[in-house]
């Protein structure tokens, strides 16, 4: 398959799959087989592009002109390549998990669930391969809209309320801030294309550059930079596979991916390095990292704790990109993958606990590791990775971020990362300790592990978390290309 054909396939496969899933709605086994087949075919199409991109190839496709000078266009570069690999690969595992979870919990509207899931991956591929800001914006909005039915899946008042917050925050920030930033960029630069070194050059003064950066950073609400983060914990009313989609596979990764892409390919790292008008971004990212970690520490609900952990971890990417050092850019890009495999493992474990034991609170987890050893072993791997302990993927990204901060003399960023690491340990390790070293409560109902598909997915993502530490060559090569460093 040629690179152009693979690009077209990657964009088309999820949409064709969504249609076929809808048609097979009355045959659950066929519906789920189509879901798995679609996920596998998408990953194969994306993976086939990787050698070409690593060798310097940049496949591109222009579909049609939206306005004079504005094309709906796609172009694959290293950052988008990594994001697409992560999202398409984890969709396979999430689909296996979803089959076990949705059936075990007898969830309603399962066909709609799988259709929207496939649609969300289609939008994610369009985001990953967007060739310009306008294409990115349209795919970004499509992802918000297609995931809304997933957030409100249960249909009760709590789900509807969470969905309103989700939709309200993401649409408001993108239309009021992000779209304005895109239009301003187009007027100033005469283009919205993503180009190495950026497109703004010396078109703007210092103050205008800082203001435009604010429009983008807060307009990309999916990155959950405080104070536009509340949509993320509100969306935890969704079924756990959706939470995994939001936190690991698509939505939040689309946010931090867009942040890095804008900084590297619109502003240009060298163009804004040293500008005092952009110094607020590392500060805001650091504030988000610490405050979200403190809220996570104080949260007893397990999914809420994981949600605020995600808010904090996303700002690792924002902070690393904002440091504007080549090594920190590498860390930012790698953390997109490291956080994905680690956090999806944690959410899978939370869903397994709910399915097998019907427990949702951290305070209820005493002794659960004795009854669900596989689940809690996988949880431990994910937790250690996000704390930054080797041999797990999170250590690699933290190493590069700290190295970049040290090389650029950003001592404040190093202090933030050290404090955050201690807070991560404080809200993860007590869960692990209680699960394995405390006895179950008296009278606690006996139970075992969750269904086999859930365990298969858990073990797979935990293994990926460790494997990404030992076999980091491909993502690191892509990350170094983004940062402009030699392989």
Secondary structure, 3 states (H helix, E strand, C coil): CCHHHHHHHHHHHHHHHHHHHHHCCCCHHHHHHHHHHHHHHHHHHHHHHHHHHHCCCCCEEEEEEEECCEEEEEECCHHHHHHHHHHHHHHHHHHHHHHHHHHHCCCCCHHHHHHHHHHHHHHHHHHHCECEHHHHHHHHHHHHHHHHHHHCCCCCHHHHHHHHHHHHHHHHHHHHHHHHHHHHHHHHHCCCECCCCCCCCCCCCHHHHHHHHHHHHHHCHHHCCCCCCHHHHHHHHCCHHHHHHHHHHCHHHHHHHHHHHHHHHHHCHHHHCCCHHHCHHHHHHHHHHHHHHHHHHHCCEHHHHHHHHHHHHHHHHHHHHHCCCHHHHHHHHHHHHHHHHHHHHHHHHHHHHHHHHCCCEHHHCCCHHHHCHHHHHHHHHHHHHHHCCCCCHHHHHHHHHHHHHHHCCCHHHHHHHHHHHHHHHHHHHHHHHHHHHCCCCCCCCCCCCCCHHHHHHHHHHHHHHHHHHHCCHHHHHHHHHHHCCCC
